[in-house]
Amino acid sequence: MSSTRNKSEMLSELRTMLHDVLVAREQGQAAVKLGRAHGYIDGYMKALLDCGVATKKELLDVVSGERERVSGPAIRAVDEVSDSAIRAA
């Protein structure tokens, strides 16, 4: 068995780390613990970039995808806003 990991395995590991830290943040974990986890994730992402395993866009897509899974979409879509709703605001 080879000790090298392929890109999909490495991005999957990043998703798991991000998911865990985002859930911990939602649950109100201590700032020290979260800071350490964020530092570990930052280092992992830097290594992926430096080794050419992933691009910045790919990493941003992974981060935004996990944030959305844990916290929901960053913005919500509005189908239609009536004139009366605008005046009421």
N, C-alpha and C positions, 0 to 999 in steps of 0.2 A: 504494500500500500504506500502510495506517495505521500510525502509530508506537505506538498504544495496544495494550496486550496485554489479552487477556481473562482472566478469573479462572482458568480451567482451565490456561492457559499459565503463569500465575504460580505456581499451586500445583504444577504439574509441575516448574518450575524449582526451587522449594523442595525438592521430593522429591529431585531430582538433587543439590542441594547437601548435603542431609542424608545421603543415601546415601554420597556421597564422603567426608564427614567421619567418618561412622561406620565405614566400611571402613578409613580411614586410622588411626583409633583402634585398631581390631582388629589392624592390622598394626604397631602400636607407633610411629607417627610421632611426631616431636618435639613436645613440649608447646607450644612457641612457635607452631609452624605450626597446631596444632589450635586453640589459643586465638584466633588471628587468624581462622580459618575459623568458629569458633563466634560470634565477634563480628559477622562479616559476616552470618551466618544470623540472629542476634538482631535486627540492624538491618533485615534484609529482612522478618522476621516483624512487627516493630513497624510498618513502613511498610504492610504489608498490613492490619494492625489499624486504624491511624490513617486510612487511606483508605477504610475500610469494605469492603474487598475480601473479607476473611475474618473469621470470628468466632474467639474463643479456642478453642471446641470444635473447629472445623474444623482449626485449626492443631495442636491437641493430637492429633487423629486422624491427621494427616499424620505428625507426629513419632513417635507410637507405631507406626504402620504401618511406617515405615522402620526403626525400631529392631528390630521383629519380623522384618522381611525380612533384616536383617544379622545379628542376634544370636539369633534364635529368640524364642519367646514368653517373656514376663516370668515367668510361672509355668507349670507344667505340670499338666495335668489328671490326677487319680488316679481310675481307674475304681472300684476297690473295695480296701479295706484289710482284711485278715483279722485276727482277734483275735490270732493267733500273731505276726503281723508287728508289731502294736502292742506286745505284750509284749516282743518282741525288741529294740525300739527303746529 
